């Protein structure tokens, strides 16, 4: 018995593995192919959304790169749920669930087949962290490639994207736009394949993949339809094979407390998606690192906002690409002392070494930290008696950071949507949507449909919205999500009643979310509270509700820090 150099030796070597070799020969492999290291090329390509349509082609180029560098690639597609097609209906319950399902699928295919490395390609909100979680769990040489964003559409010489369509719906309902204008926007806002064009969740996590060291520097901001994607994927395949054959860092060498802080800094500096505060702790969990919302908050509070990106700013992913890509942002943060430069990349170089030749920021799309848009990041964590374990608010682009008003409480997204469609709410209200957390939903739906309608109706700066569910990276306004504990876990948000005054203060050094209800009254309400029955009856929702943890710890579904020992051969 011996310990194999490559895990794939377990399935290919020796008399007892003759049948396995039969399967490999049947794939069209020869003896040399079989003797090479075997690499899983795992992607979420398909026709379920424009985010995913280009990924199969990029996977073919990745396979070419792996093969050219002496590896044997195996294409392994996994499930993906489109946020764009699941928004504002019950299908959204499966969006966040799909993240963990993808991570489980990566583990199943890689460990089940004893692959030696992972090339992951994703292009939408949850499949990207799901792939990185799976890589970290398996802890074999791994490289991630974000499939890239779409290009914006144009109407009247002005760039438009999918959020403009959401908000135009609100304008139609408010009588401020026609259905013909909405139809034009619908047909124009998304003209190419690729993920949403702003600094929403996909582009945020693309940058996170680079700064964590999973992806090649400069790879994430190349638009999905640009020809440069093909050689990029081939080059990435060759880099992965260098890692498989050599002594390059493994995922858990990349995912460290310092690199996680770097990831949070990039999110804050770009006004990125609040969803990242779920995904970064979840990736940490796979590495056995306790990195929770409090840790995220600490980094957010000390990092300046330096990238002027939509939805709160002016520019899109395409503009970041022409301004030097994500490395321009990283370099500005590094020079300002806001990044740990000694963290490693898949290439074996440190982040500082990777950025040594990166030019200075352009000053418009990306600013130097000395001329930051704001002294603290574009995302903040709020705490108080309404959210003892924290809640998240994207402040990038907000005109006011303080709001106080009466609660308007809804038990689910559907009930709230009915009221919003009919303008059945008032200026100053704090709209509360509860029972939408990871366990209570189950699935932690995002409320982009509602927030965009409110903005489209012209009320985005006149009301606040609070939920134990999620918001899209495209959400803007005084929209506070991820309230922890959630209602289904006896969180205070479940005790609110219509008319309770809620105070919000997102100013630096304050960051509070509180209700003007005394402890005695809350205690009495807790005694009288009847737990809302979950909708989970069998299937995936039932399993998820039974295993998922709280949002402030990443909404993870297992104990973490998986150990995969090599099987002996002989």
MIRO-339417 format. One line per field, with one value per residue (C-alpha): y, x, z. Coordinates in nm, 2 decimals. Layout:
BEGIN
c2 c(Y|...)
c1 c(X|...)
c3 c(Z|...)
//
This chain:
BEGIN
c2 c(0.00|0.35|0.70|0.83|1.15|1.23|1.13|1.00|0.72|0.57|0.51|0.43|0.22|-0.16|-0.47|-0.40|-0.07|-0.24|-0.17|0.19|0.22|0.07|0.37|0.60|0.44|0.47|0.85|0.85|0.87|0.69|0.56|0.89|1.07|0.83|0.86|1.24|1.43|1.45|1.79|1.86|2.16|2.25|2.52|2.64|2.69|2.66|2.84|2.93|3.29|3.52|3.50|3.14|3.11|3.19|2.95|2.63|2.79|2.93|2.58|2.44|2.69|2.60|2.23|2.32|2.50|2.20|1.95|2.16|2.17|1.79|1.74|1.54|1.76|1.63|1.87|1.85|2.09|2.17|2.32|2.70|2.91|3.25|3.53|3.73|3.46|3.37|3.73|3.83|3.48|3.16|3.04|3.29|3.05|2.83|3.10|3.10|2.73|2.67|2.81|2.53|2.28|2.37|2.34|2.00|1.90|2.01|1.79|1.50|1.50|1.58|1.33|1.07|1.06|1.14|1.44|1.61|1.97|2.20|2.46|2.64|2.87|3.07|3.37|3.45|3.55|3.22|2.99|3.19|3.16|2.80|2.70|2.87|2.70|2.36|2.43|2.52|2.22|1.98|2.16|2.04|2.28|2.51|2.80|3.01|3.21|3.45|3.44|3.81|4.08|4.18|4.51|4.78|4.86|5.21|5.43|5.78|5.76|5.67|5.34|5.12|4.79|4.55|4.77|5.04|4.79|4.71|5.08|5.16|4.91|5.12|5.44|5.27|5.18|5.54|5.68|5.84|5.62|5.44|5.07|5.15|5.31|5.00|4.77|4.97|4.94|4.57|4.50|4.73|4.68|4.35|4.33|4.06|3.75|3.80|3.88|4.21|4.51|4.70|4.63|4.38|4.04|3.87|4.15|4.19|3.82|3.82|4.08|3.87|3.57|3.77|3.92|3.58|3.44|3.19|3.38|3.53|3.90|4.11|3.83|3.93|4.26|4.13|4.15|3.81|3.87|4.00|3.78|3.81|3.56|3.27|3.31|3.41|3.07|2.88|3.06|2.99|2.62|2.62|2.80|2.55|2.26|2.43|2.42|2.06|1.94|2.17|2.31|2.60|2.71|2.51|2.68|2.68|2.85|3.12|3.15|3.30|3.56|3.82|3.73|3.73|4.08|4.18|4.05|4.25|4.56|4.52|4.49|4.80|5.00|4.93|4.97|4.61|4.37|4.31|3.94|3.93|3.95|3.61|3.45|3.55|3.40|3.09|3.05|3.10|2.83|2.58|2.66|2.61|2.98|3.15|3.48|3.62|3.94|4.12|4.06|4.18|4.50|4.58|4.58|4.77|5.04|5.11|5.09|5.40|5.39|5.46|5.31|5.51|5.21|5.15|5.11|5.39|5.55|5.63|5.35|4.98|4.68|4.76|5.09|4.92|4.70|5.00|5.17|4.88|4.61|4.50|4.53|4.91|4.90|4.66|4.87|5.18|5.00|4.85|5.18|5.33|5.06|4.89|4.55|4.28|4.25|3.93|3.71|3.45|3.39|3.06|3.16|3.14|3.51|3.75|4.00|4.28|4.10|4.05|4.43|4.57|4.69|4.80|5.16|5.43|5.47|5.69|5.92|5.89|5.52|5.44|5.70|5.70|5.64|6.00|6.13|5.87|5.92|5.85|5.78|5.45|5.17|5.15|4.88|4.90|4.67|4.80|4.67|4.74|4.59|4.51|4.33|4.22|4.01|4.26|4.37|4.51|4.83|4.95|5.32|5.39|5.66|5.72|6.08|6.05|5.81|5.86|5.76|5.73|5.62|5.38|5.02|4.88|4.50|4.23|3.86|3.77|3.92|3.85|4.05|4.35|4.34|4.38|4.69|4.84|4.78|4.97|5.24|5.14|5.29|5.63|5.86|5.80|5.44|5.17|4.87|4.55|4.21|3.92|3.54|3.55|3.44|3.13|2.91|3.09|3.14|2.90|3.01|3.38|3.55|3.88|4.17|4.35|4.35|4.54|4.79|4.87|4.93|5.17|5.36|5.36|5.51|5.80|5.69|5.55|5.83|5.86|5.52|5.26|4.89|4.62|4.24|3.92|3.82|3.95|4.23|4.21|4.37|4.59|4.73|5.09|5.31|5.28|4.90|4.70|4.32|4.01|4.11|3.87|3.68|3.61|3.60|3.22|3.20|3.42|3.74|4.07|4.15|3.89|4.09|4.42|4.56|4.82|5.16|5.08|5.35|5.23|5.44|5.40|5.57|5.46|5.73|5.61|5.53|5.50|5.23|5.15|4.98|5.00|5.00|5.22|4.94|4.87|4.54|4.46|4.50|4.29|4.01|4.01|4.00|3.71|3.51|3.58|3.52|3.22|3.08|3.10|2.76|2.70|2.63|2.35|2.03|1.77|1.81|2.05|2.33|2.09|1.97|2.33|2.46|2.17|2.23|2.60|2.83|3.20|3.46|3.64|3.32|3.28|3.07|2.75|2.40|2.18|2.19|2.29|2.21|1.89|1.66|1.45|1.19|1.03|0.67|0.43|0.23|-0.09)
c1 c(0.00|0.13|0.01|-0.05|0.10|-0.22|-0.57|-0.66|-0.41|-0.67|-0.90|-0.66|-0.37|-0.35|-0.53|-0.83|-0.89|-0.92|-1.29|-1.23|-0.99|-1.25|-1.47|-1.18|-1.10|-1.47|-1.44|-1.19|-0.88|-0.56|-0.30|-0.11|-0.44|-0.53|-0.18|-0.21|-0.36|-0.73|-0.91|-1.27|-1.39|-1.70|-1.93|-2.29|-2.34|-2.68|-2.97|-3.14|-3.01|-2.78|-2.54|-2.47|-2.50|-2.13|-1.99|-2.00|-1.78|-1.54|-1.53|-1.41|-1.12|-1.04|-1.03|-0.79|-0.56|-0.56|-0.50|-0.22|-0.04|-0.05|-0.38|-0.69|-1.00|-1.35|-1.64|-1.89|-2.19|-2.37|-2.71|-2.76|-3.07|-3.10|-3.19|-3.32|-3.58|-3.66|-3.72|-4.05|-4.21|-4.17|-3.89|-3.65|-3.66|-3.42|-3.16|-2.95|-3.02|-2.85|-2.53|-2.49|-2.63|-2.35|-2.09|-2.23|-2.22|-1.86|-1.76|-1.97|-1.82|-1.46|-1.44|-1.65|-1.42|-1.09|-1.01|-0.68|-0.78|-1.08|-1.14|-1.46|-1.65|-1.95|-2.15|-2.44|-2.50|-2.50|-2.31|-1.99|-1.96|-2.10|-1.81|-1.55|-1.71|-1.68|-1.32|-1.23|-1.41|-1.22|-0.89|-0.73|-0.55|-0.83|-0.88|-1.19|-1.30|-1.59|-1.77|-1.79|-2.06|-2.30|-2.26|-2.52|-2.80|-2.86|-3.17|-3.12|-2.75|-2.77|-2.65|-2.92|-2.92|-3.17|-3.23|-3.37|-3.64|-3.73|-3.76|-3.96|-4.22|-4.26|-4.29|-4.56|-4.76|-4.71|-4.83|-4.50|-4.41|-4.60|-4.62|-4.46|-4.16|-4.14|-4.14|-3.86|-3.66|-3.73|-3.60|-3.29|-3.15|-2.97|-2.83|-2.56|-2.49|-2.32|-2.41|-2.58|-2.36|-2.34|-2.16|-2.42|-2.36|-2.19|-1.94|-1.88|-1.80|-1.59|-1.37|-1.37|-1.25|-0.95|-0.85|-0.89|-0.64|-0.87|-0.87|-0.61|-0.55|-0.74|-0.98|-1.31|-1.39|-1.34|-1.70|-1.85|-1.87|-1.52|-1.29|-1.02|-1.22|-1.10|-0.72|-0.79|-0.96|-0.68|-0.41|-0.60|-0.61|-0.24|-0.19|-0.41|-0.20|0.11|-0.06|-0.17|0.18|0.38|0.37|0.12|-0.11|-0.42|-0.76|-0.71|-0.37|-0.56|-0.86|-0.71|-0.83|-0.62|-0.75|-1.10|-1.05|-0.91|-1.23|-1.45|-1.24|-1.30|-1.67|-1.68|-1.45|-1.67|-2.01|-2.06|-2.35|-2.47|-2.49|-2.11|-2.15|-2.33|-2.09|-1.75|-1.83|-1.96|-1.63|-1.45|-1.66|-1.54|-1.18|-1.26|-1.24|-1.50|-1.55|-1.89|-2.08|-1.90|-1.57|-1.72|-1.85|-1.51|-1.35|-1.64|-1.61|-1.24|-1.24|-1.31|-1.54|-1.32|-1.51|-1.80|-2.01|-2.38|-2.63|-2.52|-2.27|-2.22|-2.02|-2.05|-1.82|-1.73|-1.60|-1.39|-1.24|-1.12|-1.00|-0.76|-1.00|-1.02|-0.64|-0.68|-0.91|-0.68|-0.37|-0.54|-0.64|-0.30|-0.12|-0.35|-0.28|-0.62|-0.51|-0.28|-0.03|0.13|-0.18|-0.12|-0.26|-0.30|0.01|0.22|0.29|0.16|-0.11|0.15|0.37|0.07|0.00|0.35|0.31|-0.06|-0.10|-0.25|-0.63|-0.80|-0.95|-1.30|-1.42|-1.16|-1.01|-0.70|-0.79|-0.67|-0.96|-1.22|-1.59|-1.66|-1.43|-1.61|-1.73|-2.04|-2.19|-2.25|-2.36|-2.64|-2.71|-2.96|-3.26|-3.42|-3.11|-2.90|-2.68|-2.67|-2.83|-2.69|-2.74|-2.58|-2.51|-2.33|-2.54|-2.78|-2.87|-2.97|-2.84|-3.10|-3.47|-3.74|-4.09|-4.38|-4.35|-4.58|-4.55|-4.60|-4.57|-4.42|-4.30|-4.63|-4.84|-4.60|-4.59|-4.97|-4.95|-4.66|-4.84|-5.14|-4.93|-5.09|-4.81|-4.72|-4.42|-4.21|-4.31|-4.07|-4.19|-4.11|-4.11|-4.05|-4.05|-3.81|-3.49|-3.29|-3.50|-3.83|-3.86|-3.71|-3.45|-3.40|-3.56|-3.42|-3.66|-3.53|-3.87|-4.02|-3.73|-3.71|-4.09|-4.06|-3.78|-3.97|-4.27|-4.05|-4.05|-3.71|-3.58|-3.92|-3.95|-3.73|-3.75|-3.64|-3.64|-3.49|-3.46|-3.20|-3.16|-3.01|-2.68|-2.88|-3.09|-3.06|-3.22|-3.27|-3.31|-3.19|-3.17|-3.03|-3.18|-3.05|-3.18|-3.46|-3.83|-3.83|-3.55|-3.73|-3.57|-3.72|-3.83|-4.09|-4.23|-4.29|-4.64|-4.79|-4.71|-4.41|-4.15|-3.82|-3.51|-3.23|-2.89|-2.63|-2.38|-2.02|-1.97|-2.34|-2.49|-2.80|-3.13|-3.37|-3.74|-3.90|-4.06|-3.96|-3.83|-4.14|-4.37|-4.14|-4.14|-4.52|-4.53|-4.29|-4.52|-4.82|-4.64|-4.76|-4.48|-4.57|-4.58|-4.31|-4.41|-4.14|-4.32|-4.08|-3.81|-3.52|-3.69|-3.76|-3.40|-3.26|-3.48|-3.37|-3.00|-2.94|-2.77|-2.82|-2.74|-2.48|-2.27|-2.31|-2.63|-2.43|-2.56|-2.29|-2.03|-1.74|-1.37|-1.41|-1.10|-1.05|-0.78|-0.61|-0.71|-0.41|-0.34|-0.16)
c3 c(0.00|-0.08|-0.07|-0.42|-0.55|-0.73|-0.60|-0.94|-0.91|-0.68|-0.97|-1.25|-1.11|-1.04|-1.14|-0.93|-1.12|-1.46|-1.48|-1.39|-1.68|-1.90|-1.82|-1.89|-2.23|-2.31|-2.27|-2.56|-2.34|-2.42|-2.18|-2.16|-2.09|-1.82|-1.66|-1.64|-1.35|-1.38|-1.34|-1.29|-1.50|-1.31|-1.45|-1.42|-1.79|-1.95|-2.10|-1.77|-1.78|-1.98|-1.68|-1.77|-2.15|-2.22|-1.96|-2.16|-2.43|-2.17|-2.02|-2.35|-2.36|-2.00|-2.10|-2.39|-2.14|-1.90|-2.18|-2.33|-1.99|-1.94|-1.76|-1.84|-1.80|-1.72|-1.78|-1.48|-1.51|-1.19|-1.11|-1.10|-1.01|-1.18|-0.95|-1.25|-1.33|-0.96|-0.83|-0.67|-0.66|-0.46|-0.68|-0.51|-0.21|-0.41|-0.49|-0.17|-0.13|-0.46|-0.33|-0.08|-0.33|-0.57|-0.29|-0.21|-0.58|-0.62|-0.32|-0.46|-0.81|-0.70|-0.41|-0.58|-0.88|-0.70|-0.92|-0.87|-0.92|-0.98|-1.25|-1.15|-1.38|-1.25|-1.36|-1.12|-0.77|-0.58|-0.81|-0.77|-0.39|-0.41|-0.63|-0.41|-0.11|-0.28|-0.37|-0.01|0.12|-0.11|-0.06|-0.38|-0.63|-0.75|-0.98|-1.03|-1.34|-1.33|-1.66|-1.69|-1.70|-1.97|-2.16|-2.09|-2.33|-2.45|-2.48|-2.61|-2.57|-2.20|-2.06|-1.91|-1.72|-1.56|-1.26|-1.49|-1.60|-1.24|-1.16|-1.47|-1.35|-1.04|-1.26|-1.46|-1.15|-1.02|-1.35|-1.44|-1.73|-2.01|-2.08|-2.42|-2.24|-2.01|-2.32|-2.48|-2.15|-2.12|-2.47|-2.44|-2.09|-2.13|-2.49|-2.44|-2.23|-1.90|-1.55|-1.44|-1.54|-1.21|-0.88|-0.79|-0.64|-0.94|-1.00|-0.63|-0.59|-0.91|-0.74|-0.42|-0.62|-0.73|-0.40|-0.22|-0.47|-0.64|-0.97|-1.20|-1.14|-1.39|-1.49|-1.34|-1.51|-1.87|-2.02|-2.10|-2.47|-2.52|-2.73|-2.46|-2.26|-2.47|-2.42|-2.06|-1.99|-2.17|-1.97|-1.65|-1.73|-1.77|-1.44|-1.27|-1.40|-1.27|-0.93|-0.97|-1.06|-0.84|-0.49|-0.53|-0.25|-0.18|-0.12|0.26|0.21|0.02|0.26|0.57|0.82|0.64|0.30|0.43|0.56|0.22|0.06|0.30|0.22|-0.15|-0.10|0.11|-0.12|-0.42|-0.25|-0.34|-0.27|0.08|-0.02|0.02|0.39|0.37|0.13|0.27|0.62|0.44|0.25|0.58|0.74|0.48|0.58|0.95|1.02|1.24|1.05|1.12|1.06|1.35|1.17|0.84|1.02|1.16|0.81|0.65|0.91|0.85|0.46|0.24|-0.05|-0.36|-0.66|-0.81|-0.92|-0.97|-0.82|-0.59|-0.82|-1.19|-1.35|-1.46|-1.48|-1.83|-1.71|-1.44|-1.71|-1.90|-1.59|-1.52|-1.38|-1.03|-0.98|-1.00|-0.70|-0.51|-0.58|-0.45|-0.13|-0.09|-0.14|0.12|0.38|0.36|0.23|0.36|0.08|0.20|0.12|-0.15|-0.50|-0.69|-0.88|-0.56|-0.56|-0.29|-0.36|-0.34|-0.60|-0.83|-0.81|-0.83|-1.19|-1.17|-1.27|-1.04|-1.05|-1.31|-1.05|-1.18|-1.18|-0.92|-0.68|-0.46|-0.10|-0.01|-0.23|-0.13|-0.21|0.16|0.46|0.54|0.31|0.10|0.32|0.70|0.97|1.21|1.56|1.83|2.00|1.67|1.54|1.83|1.60|1.32|0.99|0.67|0.48|0.15|0.22|-0.11|-0.29|0.00|0.04|0.41|0.67|0.94|0.94|1.21|1.14|1.22|1.14|0.86|0.92|0.66|0.73|0.39|0.06|-0.12|0.13|0.10|-0.28|-0.29|-0.08|-0.28|-0.61|-0.50|-0.32|0.01|0.22|0.35|0.34|0.65|0.69|0.79|0.58|0.76|0.58|0.82|0.81|0.51|0.68|0.59|0.82|0.82|0.45|0.41|0.16|0.25|-0.05|-0.18|-0.22|-0.53|-0.69|-0.40|-0.35|-0.72|-0.74|-0.44|-0.62|-0.94|-0.77|-0.65|-0.29|-0.26|-0.03|0.16|0.33|0.48|0.44|0.69|0.64|0.78|0.41|0.16|-0.08|-0.42|-0.49|-0.73|-0.44|-0.35|-0.08|0.29|0.26|0.56|0.53|0.69|1.03|1.29|1.47|1.21|1.31|1.29|1.54|1.80|1.68|1.79|1.43|1.49|1.78|1.59|1.55|1.32|1.45|1.65|1.60|1.45|1.46|1.20|1.21|0.96|1.04|1.11|1.47|1.54|1.31|1.51|1.43|1.72|1.80|2.06|2.25|2.62|2.74|2.94|2.64|2.43|2.70|2.70|2.32|2.32|2.55|2.33|2.00|1.79|1.56|1.20|1.04|0.79|0.43|0.40|0.34|0.20|-0.06|-0.07|0.13|0.42|0.43|0.41|0.69|0.91|0.86|0.78|1.04|1.10|0.84|1.06|1.04|0.66|0.66|0.63|0.63|0.78|1.06|0.83|0.80|0.61|0.60|0.29|0.35|0.05|-0.01|-0.03|-0.34|-0.41)
//
